[in-house]
Amino acid sequence: MKLFFNSKNKKRDNLQGEPARHWLSRQAMAGGQAVIGSVIFFVIISLALISGGTLPISNQIKNSSDFLRSRQSYAAADSVSDNAFYTMNKGYNISTGLTLPFSTAGVTASSTITDLTNKKQIITTGNSSSAVRVSKMVISQNFGANFNYAAQIGIGGLDMNSAQVNGDVYSNGDITDGSSVITGSTTVAYTSTSSVGKILGSSSTPFIITGNAWAHEIDNAKVSGTGFCQVGNPLLNSSGNPISCDTSKGSDPAVLAFPITATNINNWKTAVTNQTDTVSETYTYTGNLTIPSTGTSSSIKKIVGNLTLDCGSSSPANFGNLYVTENVNLNGQCDFYVGALHVGGSLSLESSNVMNLSGMSWIEGNIAMTGGGKLQLNSSLGANSGYIISDGNLNIGGSGVLAGSGTSGSYLMLITTSSSFDAISVSGGGSAALLVAPYGRVSFSNGTINGIVANTVHISNGILNYQTGLADIGFGGQAAGTWNILNWREVSN
């Protein structure tokens, strides 16, 4: 067999084969670009999907982190306040403040302690990585009470006649008016099981409320602020023009519990008996005792019987802490100076008698004061307040006066556990008095007092004049030692 080598054919093959390889190369490149483009498109779509899912998660994580830091700062502030409170109750003096670090990184809290009149204020700032919460605690070595409203009233409601309240009012029952004014916010709770929940004025003389009003129904009332209600029949602005109810709150006010409870009252009774009832025979008088007109300073601490005082105002009868098992009667112009007082019967003050208390009192019967009698706190109590508890009715008539110690911030609080329609009746009153009848009715007229807490209230031609210091008052005249919390709340940063 012969093999032929044709150089021309070889040349042709070279000319034809080279373009074929270029074509294949171009086809491969085009396919690779398509794959790369698909991959890039897939990556872009994936990143978009991941980003869309990651952003909400990231926000949620941030919100959770902010919430955690806020809770940490709150807990830190609370812990330091409690630590300061505990330390002082252990007898250690903290003059300026207290700072505590915590094991969690970035969490600190510090308190500043300020001396107030017979009280201390603890302002504590908690900080967790710049998330700040602040708490305020007011403490006293005596008992105290909180009056957050000029009048806080139960289901019996408030009836006003030619009266004025300078301060806020919260009532669980209807408020009805005749020619009266409330220069503060007025709130009436609503319950579906009763017909209460109304602020009711008169069509001839609309009720005037200079602050906000909030009730299920507001009728014939001029409201300078905002009238929050469901029914206005009519609701008037300060110019007397009808306006619509503001329904933005979305609900009616809830029933509000009293700031003074049965437990508080029982504790205050116990505080009196702890100071008065345990007496040796050396200081006990058995029988009815009458103090003559010459006056006396007595070492007697217990009288098993009645006590009658018939002394002149220039020579008062002076006692320390005293327990009288029966009645106490003040006649003539007798001034009666006493520390803590426990009376098993009733207390009666006539004419121009003055009863001056440097301690607290519990009267198991009624309290009656006629003529120009006066119940007041001793000046030694300073800015501290005091209380008289009665399990009967209180009738302060004529031009009788109720007064604190004479120092600003000192108030005399009259409390009764009576559920009577005549639980407290005050005509005249005083400039530094508080009336408390959680189960009964308070009737007040022709005078000025500072605060009322009662199931039912009637005010006629009287002025209720609230003072800001009533939010946390402290009682004096009791054994100091244990610090008690008068008020605690979170405050703005």
C-alpha positions, 0 to 999 in steps of 0.5 A: 500500500502506498501512502500519499502525502498531499501538502495542498490538502494539509493546507486546506485542512488548516484553513478550514479547522482553525475557524471551527475551534474559534467558533467552539471557543466563542460558544463556550464563553457565551455559555459561561457568561450565562452561568455567571449571570445566573449566579450573580442574579441569584446572589442579588436576589438572595441578598435582597431576601436576606436583607428583608428578613434581617432588618426586622430581626435586627430591629427586634433584637435592638428593641429587646436590648433596649427593653432589657437595659431599661429593666436593668436600670429600673431594677438597679435603682430599686435595689439601691433605694431598698438598700438605703432604706434597709441600711437606715433601718439598721441604724446606720446614717447615710448623710448624702447618698449611696452608690452601688456597682453591679456584676452586669457590665455597664450597670450602676445606680446611685442615690441622693438623700435629702433631709426634708422636714421630719422626713428624708427623700431618696432619689435614685438613678439607675443606668444601664448603658445609658438607659436611665430610670429614676425612682423617688422614695419619701420616708419617715420615722413616723407613720404617714398618709397620702392625700393625692386629691383635695377630695377622694370620694366613694360610691356615695358621691359628692354633693356641692352647694355654693362651694369651692374646691381648689384642687383635684377631685376623684369620686366613685359616685356621681358629683352633683352641683348647685352654683359651685366651682372646682379649680382642678381636674374632676373625675367620676368613675363608672360601673356598669352595675350602677347608674353612677358615672355622672357630673351633673350641674344645673341648667340655670347655673352650670357647674364650673370646672377649670381643669379637665373633666372625665366621666361617662356623662357630663351635664350642664357643666362649663369645662375650661379644659377637656371634657372626656365623656360619652354623653354631654347634655350639654357639655359647655366650654368656658364661654358657655357654648356647647361642645362635643365630648372628647371620646379619645380616652376610649374608656370610662374612669375606673373605681379608685381605692381609698389611700387610707385602709382599715389596716392603716387605721388599726395600726394607728390605733395600736400606735396609741395603745402602745403608748397609753394602755400599759400603766403601773398602779403607781400612775393609775387613778381609780374613780371619776376624777375632776380637775378644779378651776386652779388647774394642775400638772398631773403624773397620772397616766391612767384613769379608770373612770371619767375625767372632767376638766373645769379649769381656767384657760390661764392654768391648763391641765397638763398630762403626758400620755393618758388612758381614760377608760370612760368619758372625757369632758371639758367644761368652762374655759379649760385648756387640756394639754395631753400627749397620746390619748386613749379614751374608752368612751366619748370626748366632749368639748364645750364653750371655749375649751382647747384640747392641745395634743402632742401625741395621737388620739383614739376615742372609742365613742363620739366626739362633740365640740360646741361653741368656740372649742378648739382641737389643735396640735401642740407646737412642738410637733413642728411640720408633723401632722397628727390624727384623732380616731373615733369609732363614733360620730364627730360633730364639730359645731358652732365656731369650732376650730380644727388646727395643726401645730401652727407650722406650715405642713402640719395638719390635724386629721379627724378619722372615723370608722362610723358608717353613719350618715352623720359620721362627720359633721363640721361647721366652721372647721379650720385652715389645717384639717383633714376629714376621713370617713371611709364608710360614712358621710362627711358634711362640711360647711362655712369654713376652710379645710384641706382634704376629704376622704369619705364614702359620701361628701356634702359641702355647702358654703365651704372651701376645700383648699388642697396643699401639695404637701398633702401627697405625703404627710408624716405623723409626729408624736410617736416613738421614732426608730423604724423608718416607714415609706410614706411614698414611692414612685418612678419619676421622669428623668 
